[in-house]
Amino acid sequence: MRIKHNDKIFVAGHNGLVGSSICRILKKKGFKKVVTIDKKKLNLLNQNRVFKFLKKIKPKFVFIAAAKVGGILTNNSLRGQFIYENLVIQNNLIHGSYLAGVKDLIFLGSNCVYPKNCHQPIKEEYLLNNYLEYTNEPYAIAKIAGIKMCENYNIQYKTRYKCLMPANLFGPNDNYDPLTSHFLPAIIRKTASLKNNKKNNKLVMWGNGITKREVLYVDDLGDACVYFMNKKTKHSVINIGSGKDFTINHYAKTILKLINKKANVIYDKNKPTGTPRKLLDSNIARSYGWTSKITLEEGLIKTFQSLKNK
């Protein structure tokens, strides 16, 4: 199903990292009827209100970028909240979309849905074939439920719901809170605070620095979301990555070099490190003609620029 410029499109979670990117891409491509709503006006945990809202606006296409998210510490300390709220939010939006007659939907998953000690690079078929990383297990289980919900709605109701599994994301409108952010925005925040501080040249990082992660600038994901909404595919679960992974230490040194700051990088090994390595196999995405376009350095420059503009 191809999106027409006058089709009504609903983006859930439009103020967040991914949702705001999807909105930017849709606007850039000339789509005129993009519907959004603030969480103050619509509590996505309220099933009745979500169902009524979707039936009222009658969107033709839905992007689900709304979720309760956070870094390793938040995931591990708010375990009950993470599994409950994410299950409720996605259930309300997926089933509400179905009730409103929506045939085409993109659900945003996460690379944390894959097993902790997964063979690398990670293929979509590895889902549910081993144990999850304990620290973010509740969030991962909720996301897996959303993936399976979309898969089984496609089977029973003949919908075309797709699930995109992105690498670790960064970019404008990210969460930079030191306790709740993911690893790359945490590094960005810490280095930004060091940039103009001549007295402090210590960059304290969590873990051991050798953990490897693949990252993706968020507008590459936003582009992928619109691309695959327009694309007929036989796959309902598709990895979206850059194809390159580096150590946490590499990311720290790259950012320091970018902002022209010399610092002594210290690792707090008492803090959690998470899964040893996460590199997605994005060959299925590439087989449909999609590839990431924005390099790590380009994405970091854009991200720092967005922080300056705030």
Secondary structure, DSSP 8 states (H G I E B T S, - for coil): ----TTS-EEEETTTSHHHHHHHHHHHHTT---EE---TTT--TT-HHHHHHHHHHH--SEEEE-------HHHHHHSHHHHHHHHHHHHHHHHHHHHHTT--EEEEE--GGGS-TT--SSB-GGGTTSS---GGGHHHHHHHHHHHHHHHHHHHHH--EEEEEEE-EEESTT----TTTS-HHHHHHHHHHHHHT-SS--EEEEES-S--EEEEEEHHHHHHHHHHHHSS--S-SEEEE--S-EEEHHHHHHHHHHHTT---EEEEETTS---SSEE-B--HHHHHTT------HHHHHHHHHHHHHT-
